[in-house]
Amino acid sequence: MGRGHRLTLRAAFLAASIVLLLWPLLGIRPWRLETSWVDRLGRAVGWAWIVVMAAAGAVNWLV
């Protein structure tokens, strides 16, 4: 892996960590959950993004 690749993985890990830490703040009222497919798809994409970035960060940390 090149230096740029490691920097990209570190930045991705940092971004995922920030989102993961700040996401619960969005659950505080007055926000309301919508029962539409768009909201559910957005949540699924968000969780998938966090899992992928956390895995990339873990791989970067292990290497």
PDB file of N, CA, C, O and CB in Angstrom:
ATOM      1  N   MET A   1       0.837  -1.179   0.000  1.00  0.00           N
ATOM      2  CA  MET A   1       0.000   0.000   0.000  1.00  0.00           C
ATOM      3  C   MET A   1       0.879   1.238   0.000  1.00  0.00           C
ATOM      4  O   MET A   1       1.899   1.297   0.687  1.00  0.00           O
ATOM      5  CB  MET A   1      -0.950   0.000   1.207  1.00  0.00           C
ATOM      6  N   GLY A   2       0.471   2.210  -0.770  1.00  0.00           N
ATOM      7  CA  GLY A   2       1.213   3.453  -0.842  1.00  0.00           C
ATOM      8  C   GLY A   2       0.853   4.401   0.284  1.00  0.00           C
ATOM      9  O   GLY A   2      -0.095   4.176   1.036  1.00  0.00           O
ATOM     10  N   ARG A   3       1.621   5.449   0.380  1.00  0.00           N
ATOM     11  CA  ARG A   3       1.400   6.429   1.439  1.00  0.00           C
ATOM     12  C   ARG A   3       0.036   7.116   1.292  1.00  0.00           C
ATOM     13  O   ARG A   3      -0.663   7.334   2.282  1.00  0.00           O
ATOM     14  CB  ARG A   3       2.520   7.475   1.428  1.00  0.00           C
ATOM     15  N   GLY A   4      -0.330   7.448   0.067  1.00  0.00           N
ATOM     16  CA  GLY A   4      -1.618   8.102  -0.175  1.00  0.00           C
ATOM     17  C   GLY A   4      -2.794   7.220   0.212  1.00  0.00           C
ATOM     18  O   GLY A   4      -3.816   7.702   0.701  1.00  0.00           O
ATOM     19  N   HIS A   5      -2.634   5.920  -0.016  1.00  0.00           N
ATOM     20  CA  HIS A   5      -3.704   4.982   0.326  1.00  0.00           C
ATOM     21  C   HIS A   5      -3.907   4.932   1.841  1.00  0.00           C
ATOM     22  O   HIS A   5      -5.041   4.906   2.318  1.00  0.00           O
ATOM     23  CB  HIS A   5      -3.385   3.572  -0.218  1.00  0.00           C
ATOM     24  N   ARG A   6      -2.811   4.919   2.589  1.00  0.00           N
ATOM     25  CA  ARG A   6      -2.915   4.904   4.048  1.00  0.00           C
ATOM     26  C   ARG A   6      -3.564   6.186   4.565  1.00  0.00           C
ATOM     27  O   ARG A   6      -4.376   6.151   5.489  1.00  0.00           O
ATOM     28  CB  ARG A   6      -1.530   4.724   4.679  1.00  0.00           C
ATOM     29  N   LEU A   7      -3.197   7.316   3.960  1.00  0.00           N
ATOM     30  CA  LEU A   7      -3.773   8.591   4.365  1.00  0.00           C
ATOM     31  C   LEU A   7      -5.275   8.600   4.093  1.00  0.00           C
ATOM     32  O   LEU A   7      -6.054   9.103   4.904  1.00  0.00           O
ATOM     33  CB  LEU A   7      -3.084   9.756   3.629  1.00  0.00           C
ATOM     34  N   THR A   8      -5.676   8.050   2.966  1.00  0.00           N
ATOM     35  CA  THR A   8      -7.099   7.982   2.624  1.00  0.00           C
ATOM     36  C   THR A   8      -7.849   7.103   3.623  1.00  0.00           C
ATOM     37  O   THR A   8      -8.947   7.456   4.054  1.00  0.00           O
ATOM     38  CB  THR A   8      -7.286   7.441   1.191  1.00  0.00           C
ATOM     39  N   LEU A   9      -7.269   5.967   3.992  1.00  0.00           N
ATOM     40  CA  LEU A   9      -7.919   5.091   4.958  1.00  0.00           C
ATOM     41  C   LEU A   9      -8.019   5.749   6.325  1.00  0.00           C
ATOM     42  O   LEU A   9      -9.023   5.589   7.019  1.00  0.00           O
ATOM     43  CB  LEU A   9      -7.166   3.776   5.067  1.00  0.00           C
ATOM     44  N   ARG A  10      -6.993   6.483   6.714  1.00  0.00           N
ATOM     45  CA  ARG A  10      -7.043   7.174   8.005  1.00  0.00           C
ATOM     46  C   ARG A  10      -8.113   8.260   7.998  1.00  0.00           C
ATOM     47  O   ARG A  10      -8.841   8.426   8.976  1.00  0.00           O
ATOM     48  CB  ARG A  10      -5.674   7.785   8.344  1.00  0.00           C
ATOM     49  N   ALA A  11      -8.205   8.991   6.906  1.00  0.00           N
ATOM     50  CA  ALA A  11      -9.226  10.033   6.802  1.00  0.00           C
ATOM     51  C   ALA A  11     -10.621   9.411   6.814  1.00  0.00           C
ATOM     52  O   ALA A  11     -11.533   9.951   7.440  1.00  0.00           O
ATOM     53  CB  ALA A  11      -9.021  10.869   5.518  1.00  0.00           C
ATOM     54  N   ALA A  12     -10.791   8.287   6.133  1.00  0.00           N
ATOM     55  CA  ALA A  12     -12.080   7.600   6.117  1.00  0.00           C
ATOM     56  C   ALA A  12     -12.441   7.099   7.507  1.00  0.00           C
ATOM     57  O   ALA A  12     -13.596   7.198   7.921  1.00  0.00           O
ATOM     58  CB  ALA A  12     -12.056   6.432   5.124  1.00  0.00           C
ATOM     59  N   PHE A  13     -11.465   6.564   8.228  1.00  0.00           N
ATOM     60  CA  PHE A  13     -11.713   6.092   9.585  1.00  0.00           C
ATOM     61  C   PHE A  13     -12.107   7.253  10.496  1.00  0.00           C
ATOM     62  O   PHE A  13     -13.018   7.124  11.313  1.00  0.00           O
ATOM     63  CB  PHE A  13     -10.472   5.376  10.139  1.00  0.00           C
ATOM     64  N   LEU A  14     -11.425   8.379  10.354  1.00  0.00           N
ATOM     65  CA  LEU A  14     -11.748   9.558  11.156  1.00  0.00           C
ATOM     66  C   LEU A  14     -13.172  10.043  10.855  1.00  0.00           C
ATOM     67  O   LEU A  14     -13.933  10.353  11.772  1.00  0.00           O
ATOM     68  CB  LEU A  14     -10.728  10.688  10.887  1.00  0.00           C
ATOM     69  N   ALA A  15     -13.520  10.104   9.589  1.00  0.00           N
ATOM     70  CA  ALA A  15     -14.861  10.557   9.200  1.00  0.00           C
ATOM     71  C   ALA A  15     -15.927   9.604   9.740  1.00  0.00           C
ATOM     72  O   ALA A  15     -16.954  10.052  10.250  1.00  0.00           O
ATOM     73  CB  ALA A  15     -14.972  10.666   7.662  1.00  0.00           C
ATOM     74  N   ALA A  16     -15.694   8.302   9.631  1.00  0.00           N
ATOM     75  CA  ALA A  16     -16.660   7.324  10.137  1.00  0.00           C
ATOM     76  C   ALA A  16     -16.798   7.441  11.649  1.00  0.00           C
ATOM     77  O   ALA A  16     -17.900   7.318  12.184  1.00  0.00           O
ATOM     78  CB  ALA A  16     -16.238   5.896   9.752  1.00  0.00           C
ATOM     79  N   SER A  17     -15.691   7.676  12.336  1.00  0.00           N
ATOM     80  CA  SER A  17     -15.737   7.823  13.792  1.00  0.00           C
ATOM     81  C   SER A  17     -16.546   9.049  14.197  1.00  0.00           C
ATOM     82  O   SER A  17     -17.339   8.992  15.137  1.00  0.00           O
ATOM     83  CB  SER A  17     -14.319   7.918  14.364  1.00  0.00           C
ATOM     84  N   ILE A  18     -16.346  10.147  13.494  1.00  0.00           N
ATOM     85  CA  ILE A  18     -17.081  11.369  13.804  1.00  0.00           C
ATOM     86  C   ILE A  18     -18.581  11.172  13.578  1.00  0.00           C
ATOM     87  O   ILE A  18     -19.402  11.569  14.406  1.00  0.00           O
ATOM     88  CB  ILE A  18     -16.563  12.538  12.949  1.00  0.00           C
ATOM     89  N   VAL A  19     -18.922  10.560  12.460  1.00  0.00           N
ATOM     90  CA  VAL A  19     -20.341  10.321  12.164  1.00  0.00           C
ATOM     91  C   VAL A  19     -20.954   9.395  13.212  1.00  0.00           C
ATOM     92  O   VAL A  19     -22.068   9.627  13.681  1.00  0.00           O
ATOM     93  CB  VAL A  19     -20.510   9.713  10.750  1.00  0.00           C
ATOM     94  N   LEU A  20     -20.218   8.349  13.574  1.00  0.00           N
ATOM     95  CA  LEU A  20     -20.729   7.401  14.554  1.00  0.00           C
ATOM     96  C   LEU A  20     -20.943   8.058  15.908  1.00  0.00           C
ATOM     97  O   LEU A  20     -21.901   7.734  16.610  1.00  0.00           O
ATOM     98  CB  LEU A  20     -19.780   6.225  14.693  1.00  0.00           C
ATOM     99  N   LEU A  21     -20.066   8.972  16.279  1.00  0.00           N
ATOM    100  CA  LEU A  21     -20.210   9.647  17.561  1.00  0.00           C
ATOM    101  C   LEU A  21     -21.312  10.706  17.550  1.00  0.00           C
ATOM    102  O   LEU A  21     -21.971  10.924  18.567  1.00  0.00           O
ATOM    103  CB  LEU A  21     -18.900  10.281  17.951  1.00  0.00           C
ATOM    104  N   LEU A  22     -21.513  11.357  16.421  1.00  0.00           N
ATOM    105  CA  LEU A  22     -22.497  12.434  16.349  1.00  0.00           C
ATOM    106  C   LEU A  22     -23.903  11.970  15.952  1.00  0.00           C
ATOM    107  O   LEU A  22     -24.878  12.693  16.157  1.00  0.00           O
ATOM    108  CB  LEU A  22     -22.028  13.465  15.376  1.00  0.00           C
ATOM    109  N   TRP A  23     -24.004  10.778  15.389  1.00  0.00           N
ATOM    110  CA  TRP A  23     -25.288  10.293  14.908  1.00  0.00           C
ATOM    111  C   TRP A  23     -26.351  10.251  16.015  1.00  0.00           C
ATOM    112  O   TRP A  23     -27.491  10.636  15.757  1.00  0.00           O
ATOM    113  CB  TRP A  23     -25.119   8.915  14.304  1.00  0.00           C
ATOM    114  N   PRO A  24     -26.027   9.803  17.229  1.00  0.00           N
ATOM    115  CA  PRO A  24     -27.067   9.790  18.277  1.00  0.00           C
ATOM    116  C   PRO A  24     -27.661  11.172  18.571  1.00  0.00           C
ATOM    117  O   PRO A  24     -28.802  11.270  19.021  1.00  0.00           O
ATOM    118  CB  PRO A  24     -26.491   9.219  19.554  1.00  0.00           C
ATOM    119  N   LEU A  25     -26.904  12.222  18.323  1.00  0.00           N
ATOM    120  CA  LEU A  25     -27.448  13.558  18.550  1.00  0.00           C
ATOM    121  C   LEU A  25     -28.627  13.854  17.629  1.00  0.00           C
ATOM    122  O   LEU A  25     -29.505  14.646  17.969  1.00  0.00           O
ATOM    123  CB  LEU A  25     -26.365  14.604  18.352  1.00  0.00           C
ATOM    124  N   LEU A  26     -28.640  13.218  16.473  1.00  0.00           N
ATOM    125  CA  LEU A  26     -29.750  13.428  15.551  1.00  0.00           C
ATOM    126  C   LEU A  26     -31.035  12.771  16.048  1.00  0.00           C
ATOM    127  O   LEU A  26     -32.128  13.113  15.598  1.00  0.00           O
ATOM    128  CB  LEU A  26     -29.394  12.891  14.177  1.00  0.00           C
ATOM    129  N   GLY A  27     -30.900  11.828  16.975  1.00  0.00           N
ATOM    130  CA  GLY A  27     -32.070  11.149  17.513  1.00  0.00           C
ATOM    131  C   GLY A  27     -32.766  11.921  18.619  1.00  0.00           C
ATOM    132  O   GLY A  27     -33.860  11.547  19.041  1.00  0.00           O
ATOM    133  N   ILE A  28     -32.145  12.996  19.095  1.00  0.00           N
ATOM    134  CA  ILE A  28     -32.749  13.801  20.151  1.00  0.00           C
ATOM    135  C   ILE A  28     -33.889  14.629  19.559  1.00  0.00           C
ATOM    136  O   ILE A  28     -33.785  15.139  18.443  1.00  0.00           O
ATOM    137  CB  ILE A  28     -31.688  14.722  20.826  1.00  0.00           C
ATOM    138  N   ARG A  29     -34.952  14.752  20.300  1.00  0.00           N
ATOM    139  CA  ARG A  29     -36.101  15.526  19.821  1.00  0.00           C
ATOM    140  C   ARG A  29     -35.699  16.923  19.429  1.00  0.00           C
ATOM    141  O   ARG A  29     -34.748  17.441  20.015  1.00  0.00           O
ATOM    142  CB  ARG A  29     -37.183  15.586  20.877  1.00  0.00           C
ATOM    143  N   PRO A  30     -36.316  17.548  18.525  1.00  0.00           N
ATOM    144  CA  PRO A  30     -37.632  17.369  17.935  1.00  0.00           C
ATOM    145  C   PRO A  30     -37.635  16.516  16.657  1.00  0.00           C
ATOM    146  O   PRO A  30     -38.648  16.490  15.958  1.00  0.00           O
ATOM    147  CB  PRO A  30     -38.219  18.707  17.638  1.00  0.00           C
ATOM    148  N   TRP A  31     -36.564  15.837  16.335  1.00  0.00           N
ATOM    149  CA  TRP A  31     -36.544  15.015  15.127  1.00  0.00           C
ATOM    150  C   TRP A  31     -37.528  13.869  15.263  1.00  0.00           C
ATOM    151  O   TRP A  31     -37.655  13.268  16.329  1.00  0.00           O
ATOM    152  CB  TRP A  31     -35.129  14.476  14.854  1.00  0.00           C
ATOM    153  N   ARG A  32     -38.213  13.577  14.193  1.00  0.00           N
ATOM    154  CA  ARG A  32     -39.176  12.480  14.172  1.00  0.00           C
ATOM    155  C   ARG A  32     -38.787  11.499  13.070  1.00  0.00           C
ATOM    156  O   ARG A  32     -38.288  11.892  12.015  1.00  0.00           O
ATOM    157  CB  ARG A  32     -40.626  13.011  13.958  1.00  0.00           C
ATOM    158  N   LEU A  33     -39.026  10.222  13.335  1.00  0.00           N
ATOM    159  CA  LEU A  33     -38.768   9.199  12.328  1.00  0.00           C
ATOM    160  C   LEU A  33     -39.887   9.211  11.294  1.00  0.00           C
ATOM    161  O   LEU A  33     -41.064   9.320  11.635  1.00  0.00           O
ATOM    162  CB  LEU A  33     -38.640   7.799  12.980  1.00  0.00           C
ATOM    163  N   GLU A  34     -39.510   9.102  10.057  1.00  0.00           N
ATOM    164  CA  GLU A  34     -40.504   8.967   8.998  1.00  0.00           C
ATOM    165  C   GLU A  34     -40.636   7.490   8.662  1.00  0.00           C
ATOM    166  O   GLU A  34     -39.685   6.724   8.818  1.00  0.00           O
ATOM    167  CB  GLU A  34     -40.113   9.802   7.733  1.00  0.00           C
ATOM    168  N   THR A  35     -41.783   7.102   8.214  1.00  0.00           N
ATOM    169  CA  THR A  35     -42.010   5.696   7.874  1.00  0.00           C
ATOM    170  C   THR A  35     -41.997   5.493   6.365  1.00  0.00           C
ATOM    171  O   THR A  35     -42.740   4.664   5.840  1.00  0.00           O
ATOM    172  CB  THR A  35     -43.340   5.209   8.459  1.00  0.00           C
ATOM    173  N   SER A  36     -41.167   6.238   5.679  1.00  0.00           N
ATOM    174  CA  SER A  36     -41.112   6.089   4.230  1.00  0.00           C
ATOM    175  C   SER A  36     -39.927   5.213   3.833  1.00  0.00           C
ATOM    176  O   SER A  36     -39.001   5.010   4.617  1.00  0.00           O
ATOM    177  CB  SER A  36     -41.016   7.466   3.546  1.00  0.00           C
ATOM    178  N   TRP A  37     -39.969   4.709   2.629  1.00  0.00           N
ATOM    179  CA  TRP A  37     -38.887   3.853   2.151  1.00  0.00           C
ATOM    180  C   TRP A  37     -37.601   4.651   1.970  1.00  0.00           C
ATOM    181  O   TRP A  37     -36.511   4.090   2.075  1.00  0.00           O
ATOM    182  CB  TRP A  37     -39.280   3.180   0.834  1.00  0.00           C
ATOM    183  N   VAL A  38     -37.708   5.947   1.701  1.00  0.00           N
ATOM    184  CA  VAL A  38     -36.525   6.784   1.523  1.00  0.00           C
ATOM    185  C   VAL A  38     -35.761   6.895   2.844  1.00  0.00           C
ATOM    186  O   VAL A  38     -34.533   6.803   2.858  1.00  0.00           O
ATOM    187  CB  VAL A  38     -36.923   8.189   1.003  1.00  0.00           C
ATOM    188  N   ASP A  39     -36.469   7.089   3.935  1.00  0.00           N
ATOM    189  CA  ASP A  39     -35.833   7.182   5.246  1.00  0.00           C
ATOM    190  C   ASP A  39     -35.156   5.864   5.613  1.00  0.00           C
ATOM    191  O   ASP A  39     -34.024   5.854   6.097  1.00  0.00           O
ATOM    192  CB  ASP A  39     -36.866   7.566   6.318  1.00  0.00           C
ATOM    193  N   ARG A  40     -35.838   4.780   5.385  1.00  0.00           N
ATOM    194  CA  ARG A  40     -35.267   3.467   5.715  1.00  0.00           C
ATOM    195  C   ARG A  40     -34.068   3.142   4.841  1.00  0.00           C
ATOM    196  O   ARG A  40     -33.084   2.584   5.327  1.00  0.00           O
ATOM    197  CB  ARG A  40     -36.321   2.375   5.566  1.00  0.00           C
ATOM    198  N   LEU A  41     -34.133   3.479   3.577  1.00  0.00           N
ATOM    199  CA  LEU A  41     -32.990   3.259   2.688  1.00  0.00           C
ATOM    200  C   LEU A  41     -31.805   4.119   3.110  1.00  0.00           C
ATOM    201  O   LEU A  41     -30.663   3.660   3.089  1.00  0.00           O
ATOM    202  CB  LEU A  41     -33.374   3.563   1.231  1.00  0.00           C
ATOM    203  N   GLY A  42     -32.074   5.357   3.491  1.00  0.00           N
ATOM    204  CA  GLY A  42     -31.007   6.235   3.960  1.00  0.00           C
ATOM    205  C   GLY A  42     -30.341   5.714   5.214  1.00  0.00           C
ATOM    206  O   GLY A  42     -29.121   5.806   5.354  1.00  0.00           O
ATOM    207  N   ARG A  43     -31.120   5.170   6.122  1.00  0.00           N
ATOM    208  CA  ARG A  43     -30.550   4.580   7.336  1.00  0.00           C
ATOM    209  C   ARG A  43     -29.699   3.363   6.999  1.00  0.00           C
ATOM    210  O   ARG A  43     -28.617   3.188   7.558  1.00  0.00           O
ATOM    211  CB  ARG A  43     -31.663   4.188   8.319  1.00  0.00           C
ATOM    212  N   ALA A  44     -30.178   2.531   6.098  1.00  0.00           N
ATOM    213  CA  ALA A  44     -29.417   1.339   5.705  1.00  0.00           C
ATOM    214  C   ALA A  44     -28.096   1.732   5.042  1.00  0.00           C
ATOM    215  O   ALA A  44     -27.054   1.141   5.327  1.00  0.00           O
ATOM    216  CB  ALA A  44     -30.248   0.458   4.748  1.00  0.00           C
ATOM    217  N   VAL A  45     -28.144   2.717   4.170  1.00  0.00           N
ATOM    218  CA  VAL A  45     -26.916   3.181   3.515  1.00  0.00           C
ATOM    219  C   VAL A  45     -25.965   3.786   4.539  1.00  0.00           C
ATOM    220  O   VAL A  45     -24.757   3.563   4.468  1.00  0.00           O
ATOM    221  CB  VAL A  45     -27.242   4.214   2.414  1.00  0.00           C
ATOM    222  N   GLY A  46     -26.488   4.536   5.473  1.00  0.00           N
ATOM    223  CA  GLY A  46     -25.648   5.127   6.511  1.00  0.00           C
ATOM    224  C   GLY A  46     -24.959   4.086   7.369  1.00  0.00           C
ATOM    225  O   GLY A  46     -23.763   4.197   7.639  1.00  0.00           O
ATOM    226  N   TRP A  47     -25.697   3.075   7.800  1.00  0.00           N
ATOM    227  CA  TRP A  47     -25.092   2.008   8.600  1.00  0.00           C
ATOM    228  C   TRP A  47     -24.072   1.233   7.784  1.00  0.00           C
ATOM    229  O   TRP A  47     -23.010   0.880   8.296  1.00  0.00           O
ATOM    230  CB  TRP A  47     -26.167   1.057   9.135  1.00  0.00           C
ATOM    231  N   ALA A  48     -24.384   0.960   6.508  1.00  0.00           N
ATOM    232  CA  ALA A  48     -23.426   0.248   5.658  1.00  0.00           C
ATOM    233  C   ALA A  48     -22.146   1.060   5.499  1.00  0.00           C
ATOM    234  O   ALA A  48     -21.048   0.503   5.520  1.00  0.00           O
ATOM    235  CB  ALA A  48     -24.042  -0.050   4.276  1.00  0.00           C
ATOM    236  N   TRP A  49     -22.282   2.374   5.340  1.00  0.00           N
ATOM    237  CA  TRP A  49     -21.117   3.244   5.204  1.00  0.00           C
ATOM    238  C   TRP A  49     -20.257   3.198   6.462  1.00  0.00           C
ATOM    239  O   TRP A  49     -19.031   3.128   6.375  1.00  0.00           O
ATOM    240  CB  TRP A  49     -21.553   4.684   4.914  1.00  0.00           C
ATOM    241  N   ILE A  50     -20.880   3.237   7.605  1.00  0.00           N
ATOM    242  CA  ILE A  50     -20.145   3.188   8.868  1.00  0.00           C
ATOM    243  C   ILE A  50     -19.424   1.852   9.016  1.00  0.00           C
ATOM    244  O   ILE A  50     -18.266   1.818   9.431  1.00  0.00           O
ATOM    245  CB  ILE A  50     -21.096   3.416  10.057  1.00  0.00           C
ATOM    246  N   VAL A  51     -20.094   0.756   8.683  1.00  0.00           N
ATOM    247  CA  VAL A  51     -19.463  -0.564   8.804  1.00  0.00           C
ATOM    248  C   VAL A  51     -18.268  -0.685   7.862  1.00  0.00           C
ATOM    249  O   VAL A  51     -17.214  -1.183   8.258  1.00  0.00           O
ATOM    250  CB  VAL A  51     -20.485  -1.678   8.508  1.00  0.00           C
ATOM    251  N   VAL A  52     -18.424  -0.236   6.624  1.00  0.00           N
ATOM    252  CA  VAL A  52     -17.324  -0.325   5.657  1.00  0.00           C
ATOM    253  C   VAL A  52     -16.149   0.538   6.090  1.00  0.00           C
ATOM    254  O   VAL A  52     -15.003   0.097   6.011  1.00  0.00           O
ATOM    255  CB  VAL A  52     -17.799   0.098   4.258  1.00  0.00           C
ATOM    256  N   MET A  53     -16.408   1.753   6.544  1.00  0.00           N
ATOM    257  CA  MET A  53     -15.315   2.635   6.968  1.00  0.00           C
ATOM    258  C   MET A  53     -14.639   2.127   8.240  1.00  0.00           C
ATOM    259  O   MET A  53     -13.423   2.250   8.383  1.00  0.00           O
ATOM    260  CB  MET A  53     -15.839   4.054   7.191  1.00  0.00           C
ATOM    261  N   ALA A  54     -15.407   1.562   9.155  1.00  0.00           N
ATOM    262  CA  ALA A  54     -14.810   0.988  10.368  1.00  0.00           C
ATOM    263  C   ALA A  54     -13.945  -0.215  10.011  1.00  0.00           C
ATOM    264  O   ALA A  54     -12.870  -0.398  10.583  1.00  0.00           O
ATOM    265  CB  ALA A  54     -15.909   0.576  11.379  1.00  0.00           C
ATOM    266  N   ALA A  55     -14.403  -1.032   9.073  1.00  0.00           N
ATOM    267  CA  ALA A  55     -13.608  -2.183   8.639  1.00  0.00           C
ATOM    268  C   ALA A  55     -12.332  -1.725   7.946  1.00  0.00           C
ATOM    269  O   ALA A  55     -11.267  -2.306   8.158  1.00  0.00           O
ATOM    270  CB  ALA A  55     -14.428  -3.082   7.699  1.00  0.00           C
ATOM    271  N   ALA A  56     -12.432  -0.699   7.128  1.00  0.00           N
ATOM    272  CA  ALA A  56     -11.239  -0.173   6.452  1.00  0.00           C
ATOM    273  C   ALA A  56     -10.257   0.396   7.471  1.00  0.00           C
ATOM    274  O   ALA A  56      -9.046   0.226   7.329  1.00  0.00           O
ATOM    275  CB  ALA A  56     -11.628   0.913   5.422  1.00  0.00           C
ATOM    276  N   GLY A  57     -10.767   1.063   8.485  1.00  0.00           N
ATOM    277  CA  GLY A  57      -9.906   1.591   9.531  1.00  0.00           C
ATOM    278  C   GLY A  57      -9.248   0.475  10.328  1.00  0.00           C
ATOM    279  O   GLY A  57      -8.076   0.579  10.690  1.00  0.00           O
ATOM    280  N   ALA A  58      -9.989  -0.587  10.604  1.00  0.00           N
ATOM    281  CA  ALA A  58      -9.431  -1.717  11.338  1.00  0.00           C
ATOM    282  C   ALA A  58      -8.335  -2.392  10.524  1.00  0.00           C
ATOM    283  O   ALA A  58      -7.295  -2.760  11.070  1.00  0.00           O
ATOM    284  CB  ALA A  58     -10.531  -2.727  11.691  1.00  0.00           C
ATOM    285  N   VAL A  59      -8.557  -2.556   9.229  1.00  0.00           N
ATOM    286  CA  VAL A  59      -7.530  -3.138   8.362  1.00  0.00           C
ATOM    287  C   VAL A  59      -6.294  -2.244   8.341  1.00  0.00           C
ATOM    288  O   VAL A  59      -5.169  -2.739   8.397  1.00  0.00           O
ATOM    289  CB  VAL A  59      -8.074  -3.341   6.927  1.00  0.00           C
ATOM    290  N   ASN A  60      -6.497  -0.941   8.260  1.00  0.00           N
ATOM    291  CA  ASN A  60      -5.383  -0.005   8.260  1.00  0.00           C
ATOM    292  C   ASN A  60      -4.609  -0.077   9.581  1.00  0.00           C
ATOM    293  O   ASN A  60      -3.382   0.011   9.597  1.00  0.00           O
ATOM    294  CB  ASN A  60      -5.888   1.423   8.014  1.00  0.00           C
ATOM    295  N   TRP A  61      -5.335  -0.236  10.673  1.00  0.00           N
ATOM    296  CA  TRP A  61      -4.695  -0.306  11.989  1.00  0.00           C
ATOM    297  C   TRP A  61      -3.911  -1.602  12.146  1.00  0.00           C
ATOM    298  O   TRP A  61      -2.843  -1.616  12.759  1.00  0.00           O
ATOM    299  CB  TRP A  61      -5.743  -0.187  13.103  1.00  0.00           C
ATOM    300  N   LEU A  62      -4.446  -2.704  11.588  1.00  0.00           N
ATOM    301  CA  LEU A  62      -3.787  -4.000  11.712  1.00  0.00           C
ATOM    302  C   LEU A  62      -2.556  -4.130  10.823  1.00  0.00           C
ATOM    303  O   LEU A  62      -1.658  -4.917  11.121  1.00  0.00           O
ATOM    304  CB  LEU A  62      -4.759  -5.097  11.384  1.00  0.00           C
ATOM    305  N   VAL A  63      -2.508  -3.380   9.753  1.00  0.00           N
ATOM    306  CA  VAL A  63      -1.367  -3.486   8.818  1.00  0.00           C
ATOM    307  C   VAL A  63      -0.210  -2.711   9.271  1.00  0.00           C
ATOM    308  O   VAL A  63       0.823  -2.695   8.602  1.00  0.00           O
ATOM    309  CB  VAL A  63      -1.740  -3.034   7.454  1.00  0.00           C
TER     310      VAL A  63
END
